[in-house]
Amino acid sequence: MVSQEPYHRLLEADRRKAHIKLLLEEITQGEVPAGGVTLELGCGHGHWLTAYAQENPERLCLGVDLITRRIERANRKKDKRDLPHLHFFKAEAMELLQAMNDSIQIDVTILLFPDPWPKKRHHKRRLINKRFLDLLAKRSRKGGQLFFRTDHEGYFTWAREALENNASWEWTPDQPWPLEHETIFQNLLPHHQSLAARIT
Ligand SMILES: C[S@@+](CC[C@H](N)C(=O)[O-])C[C@H]1O[C@@H](n2cnc3c(N)ncnc32)[C@H](O)[C@@H]1O
C-alpha cells in the first residue's frame, strides 16, 4: 500500500527511529540483562517504572513518553537512585517498537492511563489497535505480557475487544498486577479498570 504520509514527515520519522535505534544500542551495548525487559509506554513522570525498577533491579526497564519535560523529570528521579538498568527517553510508542530489533525481546509491557481519545472521530489515535498489538507481539518474547489500566470505560471495552480479536494475544483476567504503585493520573482519577494479556 502506498503511504499517505507526506514525504518530509516520513523522513523525519525515519530520523527519529534511527536515533532510537542508536539509543537502544548504547543502552544495551549488545547485551540485555538476564532479568528480562520491561517497557512502559507513556511513562509520564516515571513514578511507576522507577518504583518497579527498584523492586526489579535485574531487569532492563525502558520508559518512553512524548513529552520532553516528563522525561526530564523521570530522569531526575532515576538519577537520585542507583538503578543502572532503568532508562527513560523521549519516543513515540509505535516508532520505538518499529526501531527495535530482535536483540531486545520484551517480557512485560505496561500502559497506565494512556490518552483515551474519547471522541469517536479520534478513536483511530488510540494506541491500542491491531497494528500496535501485532507489532508488540512481534517484539515480545513468547509468553510476554501486556498490562493496561484506564479510567475510561469506552477505552477499556475497546482494548478488551482488540485483545480478544487478536490471535497473537490471550486475555488473562487472573494475572496478578506486576506492581501496585500510584501514578500521577491514578492519583487524580476516581476509579480505574485493568486488563492483562499474554502472547499465545
Ligand atoms: C494520561 S498520561 C498518563 C501518564 C502516566 N502513565 C500516569 O499514569 O500518570 C498519558 C501519557 O502518555 C504519553 N503519550 C501519549 N501518546 C503517546 C505515544 N504515542 N507514545 C508515547 N507516549 C505517549 C503522554 O505524553 C502522557 O504523558
Ligand as a Chemical Component Dictionary entry (heavy atoms), coordinates in Angstrom:
data_LIG
# 
_chem_comp.id                   LIG 
_chem_comp.type                 NON-POLYMER 
_chem_comp.pdbx_formal_charge   0 
_chem_comp.three_letter_code    LIG 
# 
loop_
_chem_comp_atom.comp_id 
_chem_comp_atom.atom_id 
_chem_comp_atom.alt_atom_id 
_chem_comp_atom.type_symbol 
_chem_comp_atom.charge 
_chem_comp_atom.model_Cartn_x 
_chem_comp_atom.model_Cartn_y 
_chem_comp_atom.model_Cartn_z 
_chem_comp_atom.pdbx_ordinal 
LIG C1  C1  C 0  -2.727 10.452 30.568 1  
LIG S1  S1  S 1  -0.995 10.471 30.621 2  
LIG C2  C2  C 0  -0.581 9.156  31.771 3  
LIG C3  C3  C 0  0.832  9.293  32.283 4  
LIG C4  C4  C 0  1.245  8.220  33.303 5  
LIG N1  N1  N 0  1.225  6.895  32.712 6  
LIG C5  C5  C 0  0.345  8.269  34.512 7  
LIG O1  O1  O 0  -0.431 7.315  34.711 8  
LIG O2  O2  O -1 0.448  9.246  35.271 9  
LIG C6  C6  C 0  -0.591 9.734  29.064 10 
LIG C7  C7  C 0  0.890  9.870  28.733 11 
LIG O3  O3  O 0  1.160  9.171  27.532 12 
LIG C8  C8  C 0  2.015  9.954  26.718 13 
LIG N2  N2  N 0  1.763  9.518  25.340 14 
LIG C9  C9  C 0  0.631  9.707  24.631 15 
LIG N3  N3  N 0  0.727  9.124  23.434 16 
LIG C10 C10 C 0  1.953  8.557  23.386 17 
LIG C11 C11 C 0  2.644  7.818  22.396 18 
LIG N4  N4  N 0  2.076  7.556  21.216 19 
LIG N5  N5  N 0  3.902  7.390  22.664 20 
LIG C12 C12 C 0  4.478  7.676  23.868 21 
LIG N6  N6  N 0  3.863  8.364  24.847 22 
LIG C13 C13 C 0  2.632  8.798  24.608 23 
LIG C14 C14 C 0  1.611  11.370 27.021 24 
LIG O4  O4  O 0  2.618  12.287 26.718 25 
LIG C15 C15 C 0  1.312  11.312 28.526 26 
LIG O5  O5  O 0  2.450  11.585 29.310 27 
# 
loop_
_chem_comp_bond.comp_id 
_chem_comp_bond.atom_id_1 
_chem_comp_bond.atom_id_2 
_chem_comp_bond.value_order 
_chem_comp_bond.pdbx_ordinal 
LIG C1  S1  SING 1  
LIG S1  C2  SING 2  
LIG S1  C6  SING 3  
LIG C2  C3  SING 4  
LIG C3  C4  SING 5  
LIG C4  N1  SING 6  
LIG C4  C5  SING 7  
LIG C5  O1  DOUB 8  
LIG C5  O2  SING 9  
LIG C6  C7  SING 10 
LIG C7  O3  SING 11 
LIG C7  C15 SING 12 
LIG O3  C8  SING 13 
LIG C8  N2  SING 14 
LIG C8  C14 SING 15 
LIG N2  C9  SING 16 
LIG N2  C13 SING 17 
LIG C9  N3  DOUB 18 
LIG N3  C10 SING 19 
LIG C10 C11 SING 20 
LIG C10 C13 DOUB 21 
LIG C11 N4  SING 22 
LIG C11 N5  DOUB 23 
LIG N5  C12 SING 24 
LIG C12 N6  DOUB 25 
LIG N6  C13 SING 26 
LIG C14 O4  SING 27 
LIG C14 C15 SING 28 
LIG C15 O5  SING 29 
# 
